[in-house]
Amino acid sequence: MQSLDGVVIVKLNGNKMNGGHDIEPAEGSICLQSEGWPVFYRNIRIRDLD
């Protein structure tokens, strides 16, 4: 997921899956979620957006 100035882009394996704008709050915590089944995360990278 990317967020910059209240715009969010959700990507899965490099493909855009969803997005939104005018997001409040424009900054804050990161949350990883699943949709009703167990999920295992690996190789998660967090970076600053330019």
mmCIF file of the N, C-alpha and C atoms, coordinates in Angstrom:
data_MODEL
# 
_entry.id   MODEL 
# 
loop_
_atom_site.group_PDB 
_atom_site.id 
_atom_site.type_symbol 
_atom_site.label_atom_id 
_atom_site.label_alt_id 
_atom_site.label_comp_id 
_atom_site.label_asym_id 
_atom_site.label_entity_id 
_atom_site.label_seq_id 
_atom_site.pdbx_PDB_ins_code 
_atom_site.Cartn_x 
_atom_site.Cartn_y 
_atom_site.Cartn_z 
_atom_site.occupancy 
_atom_site.B_iso_or_equiv 
_atom_site.pdbx_formal_charge 
_atom_site.auth_seq_id 
_atom_site.auth_comp_id 
_atom_site.auth_asym_id 
_atom_site.auth_atom_id 
_atom_site.pdbx_PDB_model_num 
ATOM 1   N N  . MET A 1 1  ? 0.852   -1.158  0.000  1.00 0.00 ? 1  MET A N  1 
ATOM 2   C CA . MET A 1 1  ? 0.000   0.000   0.000  1.00 0.00 ? 1  MET A CA 1 
ATOM 3   C C  . MET A 1 1  ? 0.897   1.218   0.000  1.00 0.00 ? 1  MET A C  1 
ATOM 4   N N  . GLN A 1 2  ? 0.523   2.220   -0.765 1.00 0.00 ? 2  GLN A N  1 
ATOM 5   C CA . GLN A 1 2  ? 1.233   3.486   -0.791 1.00 0.00 ? 2  GLN A CA 1 
ATOM 6   C C  . GLN A 1 2  ? 0.271   4.578   -0.366 1.00 0.00 ? 2  GLN A C  1 
ATOM 7   N N  . SER A 1 3  ? 0.784   5.554   0.357  1.00 0.00 ? 3  SER A N  1 
ATOM 8   C CA . SER A 1 3  ? -0.027  6.692   0.764  1.00 0.00 ? 3  SER A CA 1 
ATOM 9   C C  . SER A 1 3  ? 0.813   7.949   0.679  1.00 0.00 ? 3  SER A C  1 
ATOM 10  N N  . LEU A 1 4  ? 0.301   8.961   0.038  1.00 0.00 ? 4  LEU A N  1 
ATOM 11  C CA . LEU A 1 4  ? 0.989   10.234  -0.084 1.00 0.00 ? 4  LEU A CA 1 
ATOM 12  C C  . LEU A 1 4  ? -0.048  11.337  -0.230 1.00 0.00 ? 4  LEU A C  1 
ATOM 13  N N  . ASP A 1 5  ? -0.002  12.302  0.672  1.00 0.00 ? 5  ASP A N  1 
ATOM 14  C CA . ASP A 1 5  ? -0.920  13.453  0.632  1.00 0.00 ? 5  ASP A CA 1 
ATOM 15  C C  . ASP A 1 5  ? -2.388  13.040  0.572  1.00 0.00 ? 5  ASP A C  1 
ATOM 16  N N  . GLY A 1 6  ? -2.755  12.009  1.317  1.00 0.00 ? 6  GLY A N  1 
ATOM 17  C CA . GLY A 1 6  ? -4.147  11.583  1.376  1.00 0.00 ? 6  GLY A CA 1 
ATOM 18  C C  . GLY A 1 6  ? -4.606  10.716  0.223  1.00 0.00 ? 6  GLY A C  1 
ATOM 19  N N  . VAL A 1 7  ? -3.669  10.276  -0.632 1.00 0.00 ? 7  VAL A N  1 
ATOM 20  C CA . VAL A 1 7  ? -3.994  9.369   -1.736 1.00 0.00 ? 7  VAL A CA 1 
ATOM 21  C C  . VAL A 1 7  ? -3.392  8.013   -1.397 1.00 0.00 ? 7  VAL A C  1 
ATOM 22  N N  . VAL A 1 8  ? -4.195  6.951   -1.482 1.00 0.00 ? 8  VAL A N  1 
ATOM 23  C CA . VAL A 1 8  ? -3.745  5.605   -1.158 1.00 0.00 ? 8  VAL A CA 1 
ATOM 24  C C  . VAL A 1 8  ? -3.870  4.717   -2.392 1.00 0.00 ? 8  VAL A C  1 
ATOM 25  N N  . ILE A 1 9  ? -2.824  3.914   -2.642 1.00 0.00 ? 9  ILE A N  1 
ATOM 26  C CA . ILE A 1 9  ? -2.837  2.921   -3.718 1.00 0.00 ? 9  ILE A CA 1 
ATOM 27  C C  . ILE A 1 9  ? -2.503  1.575   -3.096 1.00 0.00 ? 9  ILE A C  1 
ATOM 28  N N  . VAL A 1 10 ? -3.373  0.600   -3.302 1.00 0.00 ? 10 VAL A N  1 
ATOM 29  C CA . VAL A 1 10 ? -3.156  -0.753  -2.786 1.00 0.00 ? 10 VAL A CA 1 
ATOM 30  C C  . VAL A 1 10 ? -2.686  -1.614  -3.955 1.00 0.00 ? 10 VAL A C  1 
ATOM 31  N N  . LYS A 1 11 ? -1.509  -2.242  -3.798 1.00 0.00 ? 11 LYS A N  1 
ATOM 32  C CA . LYS A 1 11 ? -0.966  -3.108  -4.841 1.00 0.00 ? 11 LYS A CA 1 
ATOM 33  C C  . LYS A 1 11 ? -0.776  -4.514  -4.304 1.00 0.00 ? 11 LYS A C  1 
ATOM 34  N N  . LEU A 1 12 ? -0.955  -5.491  -5.168 1.00 0.00 ? 12 LEU A N  1 
ATOM 35  C CA . LEU A 1 12 ? -0.705  -6.890  -4.852 1.00 0.00 ? 12 LEU A CA 1 
ATOM 36  C C  . LEU A 1 12 ? 0.188   -7.438  -5.948 1.00 0.00 ? 12 LEU A C  1 
ATOM 37  N N  . ASN A 1 13 ? 1.369   -7.913  -5.560 1.00 0.00 ? 13 ASN A N  1 
ATOM 38  C CA . ASN A 1 13 ? 2.345   -8.424  -6.527 1.00 0.00 ? 13 ASN A CA 1 
ATOM 39  C C  . ASN A 1 13 ? 2.616   -7.426  -7.647 1.00 0.00 ? 13 ASN A C  1 
ATOM 40  N N  . GLY A 1 14 ? 2.679   -6.142  -7.294 1.00 0.00 ? 14 GLY A N  1 
ATOM 41  C CA . GLY A 1 14 ? 2.998   -5.096  -8.256 1.00 0.00 ? 14 GLY A CA 1 
ATOM 42  C C  . GLY A 1 14 ? 1.827   -4.599  -9.082 1.00 0.00 ? 14 GLY A C  1 
ATOM 43  N N  . ASN A 1 15 ? 0.657   -5.175  -8.931 1.00 0.00 ? 15 ASN A N  1 
ATOM 44  C CA . ASN A 1 15 ? -0.526  -4.768  -9.689 1.00 0.00 ? 15 ASN A CA 1 
ATOM 45  C C  . ASN A 1 15 ? -1.459  -3.940  -8.821 1.00 0.00 ? 15 ASN A C  1 
ATOM 46  N N  . LYS A 1 16 ? -1.934  -2.816  -9.342 1.00 0.00 ? 16 LYS A N  1 
ATOM 47  C CA . LYS A 1 16 ? -2.873  -1.980  -8.594 1.00 0.00 ? 16 LYS A CA 1 
ATOM 48  C C  . LYS A 1 16 ? -4.186  -2.722  -8.412 1.00 0.00 ? 16 LYS A C  1 
ATOM 49  N N  . MET A 1 17 ? -4.608  -2.850  -7.142 1.00 0.00 ? 17 MET A N  1 
ATOM 50  C CA . MET A 1 17 ? -5.848  -3.549  -6.836 1.00 0.00 ? 17 MET A CA 1 
ATOM 51  C C  . MET A 1 17 ? -6.961  -2.595  -6.424 1.00 0.00 ? 17 MET A C  1 
ATOM 52  N N  . ASN A 1 18 ? -6.585  -1.480  -5.787 1.00 0.00 ? 18 ASN A N  1 
ATOM 53  C CA . ASN A 1 18 ? -7.577  -0.558  -5.268 1.00 0.00 ? 18 ASN A CA 1 
ATOM 54  C C  . ASN A 1 18 ? -6.901  0.771   -4.994 1.00 0.00 ? 18 ASN A C  1 
ATOM 55  N N  . GLY A 1 19 ? -7.679  1.788   -4.734 1.00 0.00 ? 19 GLY A N  1 
ATOM 56  C CA . GLY A 1 19 ? -7.123  3.093   -4.400 1.00 0.00 ? 19 GLY A CA 1 
ATOM 57  C C  . GLY A 1 19 ? -8.192  4.015   -3.875 1.00 0.00 ? 19 GLY A C  1 
ATOM 58  N N  . GLY A 1 20 ? -7.750  5.139   -3.358 1.00 0.00 ? 20 GLY A N  1 
ATOM 59  C CA . GLY A 1 20 ? -8.680  6.135   -2.844 1.00 0.00 ? 20 GLY A CA 1 
ATOM 60  C C  . GLY A 1 20 ? -7.977  7.477   -2.677 1.00 0.00 ? 20 GLY A C  1 
ATOM 61  N N  . HIS A 1 21 ? -8.771  8.517   -2.490 1.00 0.00 ? 21 HIS A N  1 
ATOM 62  C CA . HIS A 1 21 ? -8.204  9.855   -2.304 1.00 0.00 ? 21 HIS A CA 1 
ATOM 63  C C  . HIS A 1 21 ? -8.959  10.564  -1.200 1.00 0.00 ? 21 HIS A C  1 
ATOM 64  N N  . ASP A 1 22 ? -8.412  11.693  -0.757 1.00 0.00 ? 22 ASP A N  1 
ATOM 65  C CA . ASP A 1 22 ? -8.965  12.455  0.369  1.00 0.00 ? 22 ASP A CA 1 
ATOM 66  C C  . ASP A 1 22 ? -9.048  11.583  1.618  1.00 0.00 ? 22 ASP A C  1 
ATOM 67  N N  . ILE A 1 23 ? -8.033  10.745  1.833  1.00 0.00 ? 23 ILE A N  1 
ATOM 68  C CA . ILE A 1 23 ? -7.991  9.826   2.962  1.00 0.00 ? 23 ILE A CA 1 
ATOM 69  C C  . ILE A 1 23 ? -7.678  10.591  4.243  1.00 0.00 ? 23 ILE A C  1 
ATOM 70  N N  . GLU A 1 24 ? -8.414  10.309  5.300  1.00 0.00 ? 24 GLU A N  1 
ATOM 71  C CA . GLU A 1 24 ? -8.175  10.897  6.615  1.00 0.00 ? 24 GLU A CA 1 
ATOM 72  C C  . GLU A 1 24 ? -7.960  9.787   7.623  1.00 0.00 ? 24 GLU A C  1 
ATOM 73  N N  . PRO A 1 25 ? -6.966  9.808   8.439  1.00 0.00 ? 25 PRO A N  1 
ATOM 74  C CA . PRO A 1 25 ? -5.867  10.760  8.430  1.00 0.00 ? 25 PRO A CA 1 
ATOM 75  C C  . PRO A 1 25 ? -4.924  10.491  7.260  1.00 0.00 ? 25 PRO A C  1 
ATOM 76  N N  . ALA A 1 26 ? -4.225  11.516  6.832  1.00 0.00 ? 26 ALA A N  1 
ATOM 77  C CA . ALA A 1 26 ? -3.313  11.405  5.691  1.00 0.00 ? 26 ALA A CA 1 
ATOM 78  C C  . ALA A 1 26 ? -2.018  10.692  6.074  1.00 0.00 ? 26 ALA A C  1 
ATOM 79  N N  . GLU A 1 27 ? -1.787  10.477  7.372  1.00 0.00 ? 27 GLU A N  1 
ATOM 80  C CA . GLU A 1 27 ? -0.614  9.733   7.821  1.00 0.00 ? 27 GLU A CA 1 
ATOM 81  C C  . GLU A 1 27 ? -0.973  8.972   9.078  1.00 0.00 ? 27 GLU A C  1 
ATOM 82  N N  . GLY A 1 28 ? -0.178  7.978   9.433  1.00 0.00 ? 28 GLY A N  1 
ATOM 83  C CA . GLY A 1 28 ? -0.454  7.221   10.647 1.00 0.00 ? 28 GLY A CA 1 
ATOM 84  C C  . GLY A 1 28 ? 0.073   5.806   10.578 1.00 0.00 ? 28 GLY A C  1 
ATOM 85  N N  . SER A 1 29 ? -0.547  4.916   11.322 1.00 0.00 ? 29 SER A N  1 
ATOM 86  C CA . SER A 1 29 ? -0.097  3.529   11.435 1.00 0.00 ? 29 SER A CA 1 
ATOM 87  C C  . SER A 1 29 ? -0.389  2.732   10.177 1.00 0.00 ? 29 SER A C  1 
ATOM 88  N N  . ILE A 1 30 ? 0.362   1.647   10.021 1.00 0.00 ? 30 ILE A N  1 
ATOM 89  C CA . ILE A 1 30 ? 0.167   0.717   8.915  1.00 0.00 ? 30 ILE A CA 1 
ATOM 90  C C  . ILE A 1 30 ? -0.546  -0.513  9.463  1.00 0.00 ? 30 ILE A C  1 
ATOM 91  N N  . CYS A 1 31 ? -1.544  -1.000  8.738  1.00 0.00 ? 31 CYS A N  1 
ATOM 92  C CA . CYS A 1 31 ? -2.297  -2.176  9.167  1.00 0.00 ? 31 CYS A CA 1 
ATOM 93  C C  . CYS A 1 31 ? -2.303  -3.192  8.029  1.00 0.00 ? 31 CYS A C  1 
ATOM 94  N N  . LEU A 1 32 ? -1.966  -4.416  8.344  1.00 0.00 ? 32 LEU A N  1 
ATOM 95  C CA . LEU A 1 32 ? -2.064  -5.509  7.374  1.00 0.00 ? 32 LEU A CA 1 
ATOM 96  C C  . LEU A 1 32 ? -3.274  -6.344  7.750  1.00 0.00 ? 32 LEU A C  1 
ATOM 97  N N  . GLN A 1 33 ? -4.075  -6.730  6.768  1.00 0.00 ? 33 GLN A N  1 
ATOM 98  C CA . GLN A 1 33 ? -5.304  -7.445  7.077  1.00 0.00 ? 33 GLN A CA 1 
ATOM 99  C C  . GLN A 1 33 ? -5.494  -8.621  6.142  1.00 0.00 ? 33 GLN A C  1 
ATOM 100 N N  . SER A 1 34 ? -6.384  -9.511  6.526  1.00 0.00 ? 34 SER A N  1 
ATOM 101 C CA . SER A 1 34 ? -6.785  -10.619 5.671  1.00 0.00 ? 34 SER A CA 1 
ATOM 102 C C  . SER A 1 34 ? -8.296  -10.543 5.493  1.00 0.00 ? 34 SER A C  1 
ATOM 103 N N  . GLU A 1 35 ? -8.804  -11.298 4.558  1.00 0.00 ? 35 GLU A N  1 
ATOM 104 C CA . GLU A 1 35 ? -10.236 -11.276 4.269  1.00 0.00 ? 35 GLU A CA 1 
ATOM 105 C C  . GLU A 1 35 ? -10.885 -12.584 4.689  1.00 0.00 ? 35 GLU A C  1 
ATOM 106 N N  . GLY A 1 36 ? -10.709 -12.985 5.957  1.00 0.00 ? 36 GLY A N  1 
ATOM 107 C CA . GLY A 1 36 ? -11.425 -14.132 6.483  1.00 0.00 ? 36 GLY A CA 1 
ATOM 108 C C  . GLY A 1 36 ? -10.676 -15.448 6.498  1.00 0.00 ? 36 GLY A C  1 
ATOM 109 N N  . TRP A 1 37 ? -9.405  -15.461 6.152  1.00 0.00 ? 37 TRP A N  1 
ATOM 110 C CA . TRP A 1 37 ? -8.617  -16.678 6.234  1.00 0.00 ? 37 TRP A CA 1 
ATOM 111 C C  . TRP A 1 37 ? -7.211  -16.327 6.701  1.00 0.00 ? 37 TRP A C  1 
ATOM 112 N N  . PRO A 1 38 ? -6.457  -17.316 7.217  1.00 0.00 ? 38 PRO A N  1 
ATOM 113 C CA . PRO A 1 38 ? -5.103  -17.025 7.694  1.00 0.00 ? 38 PRO A CA 1 
ATOM 114 C C  . PRO A 1 38 ? -4.199  -16.529 6.565  1.00 0.00 ? 38 PRO A C  1 
ATOM 115 N N  . VAL A 1 39 ? -3.384  -15.556 6.875  1.00 0.00 ? 39 VAL A N  1 
ATOM 116 C CA . VAL A 1 39 ? -2.449  -14.987 5.908  1.00 0.00 ? 39 VAL A CA 1 
ATOM 117 C C  . VAL A 1 39 ? -1.077  -14.923 6.562  1.00 0.00 ? 39 VAL A C  1 
ATOM 118 N N  . PHE A 1 40 ? -0.049  -15.278 5.822  1.00 0.00 ? 40 PHE A N  1 
ATOM 119 C CA . PHE A 1 40 ? 1.326   -15.186 6.291  1.00 0.00 ? 40 PHE A CA 1 
ATOM 120 C C  . PHE A 1 40 ? 2.049   -14.171 5.417  1.00 0.00 ? 40 PHE A C  1 
ATOM 121 N N  . TYR A 1 41 ? 2.664   -13.185 6.033  1.00 0.00 ? 41 TYR A N  1 
ATOM 122 C CA . TYR A 1 41 ? 3.369   -12.133 5.307  1.00 0.00 ? 41 TYR A CA 1 
ATOM 123 C C  . TYR A 1 41 ? 4.868   -12.384 5.368  1.00 0.00 ? 41 TYR A C  1 
ATOM 124 N N  . ARG A 1 42 ? 5.568   -12.061 4.288  1.00 0.00 ? 42 ARG A N  1 
ATOM 125 C CA . ARG A 1 42 ? 7.025   -12.120 4.286  1.00 0.00 ? 42 ARG A CA 1 
ATOM 126 C C  . ARG A 1 42 ? 7.547   -11.091 3.286  1.00 0.00 ? 42 ARG A C  1 
ATOM 127 N N  . ASN A 1 43 ? 8.788   -10.736 3.444  1.00 0.00 ? 43 ASN A N  1 
ATOM 128 C CA . ASN A 1 43 ? 9.450   -9.783  2.551  1.00 0.00 ? 43 ASN A CA 1 
ATOM 129 C C  . ASN A 1 43 ? 8.691   -8.465  2.444  1.00 0.00 ? 43 ASN A C  1 
ATOM 130 N N  . ILE A 1 44 ? 8.231   -7.954  3.570  1.00 0.00 ? 44 ILE A N  1 
ATOM 131 C CA . ILE A 1 44 ? 7.520   -6.680  3.584  1.00 0.00 ? 44 ILE A CA 1 
ATOM 132 C C  . ILE A 1 44 ? 8.552   -5.559  3.629  1.00 0.00 ? 44 ILE A C  1 
ATOM 133 N N  . ARG A 1 45 ? 8.395   -4.583  2.732  1.00 0.00 ? 45 ARG A N  1 
ATOM 134 C CA . ARG A 1 45 ? 9.303   -3.443  2.690  1.00 0.00 ? 45 ARG A CA 1 
ATOM 135 C C  . ARG A 1 45 ? 8.521   -2.167  2.906  1.00 0.00 ? 45 ARG A C  1 
ATOM 136 N N  . ILE A 1 46 ? 9.038   -1.313  3.742  1.00 0.00 ? 46 ILE A N  1 
ATOM 137 C CA . ILE A 1 46 ? 8.425   -0.008  3.979  1.00 0.00 ? 46 ILE A CA 1 
ATOM 138 C C  . ILE A 1 46 ? 9.437   1.039   3.534  1.00 0.00 ? 46 ILE A C  1 
ATOM 139 N N  . ARG A 1 47 ? 8.994   1.964   2.680  1.00 0.00 ? 47 ARG A N  1 
ATOM 140 C CA . ARG A 1 47 ? 9.909   2.988   2.191  1.00 0.00 ? 47 ARG A CA 1 
ATOM 141 C C  . ARG A 1 47 ? 9.214   4.325   2.125  1.00 0.00 ? 47 ARG A C  1 
ATOM 142 N N  . ASP A 1 48 ? 10.007  5.380   2.168  1.00 0.00 ? 48 ASP A N  1 
ATOM 143 C CA . ASP A 1 48 ? 9.474   6.729   2.007  1.00 0.00 ? 48 ASP A CA 1 
ATOM 144 C C  . ASP A 1 48 ? 9.048   6.942   0.571  1.00 0.00 ? 48 ASP A C  1 
ATOM 145 N N  . LEU A 1 49 ? 7.958   7.652   0.367  1.00 0.00 ? 49 LEU A N  1 
ATOM 146 C CA . LEU A 1 49 ? 7.497   7.996   -0.972 1.00 0.00 ? 49 LEU A CA 1 
ATOM 147 C C  . LEU A 1 49 ? 8.074   9.357   -1.348 1.00 0.00 ? 49 LEU A C  1 
ATOM 148 N N  . ASP A 1 50 ? 8.466   9.489   -2.579 1.00 0.00 ? 50 ASP A N  1 
ATOM 149 C CA . ASP A 1 50 ? 9.010   10.770  -3.067 1.00 0.00 ? 50 ASP A CA 1 
ATOM 150 C C  . ASP A 1 50 ? 7.903   11.715  -3.479 1.00 0.00 ? 50 ASP A C  1 
# 
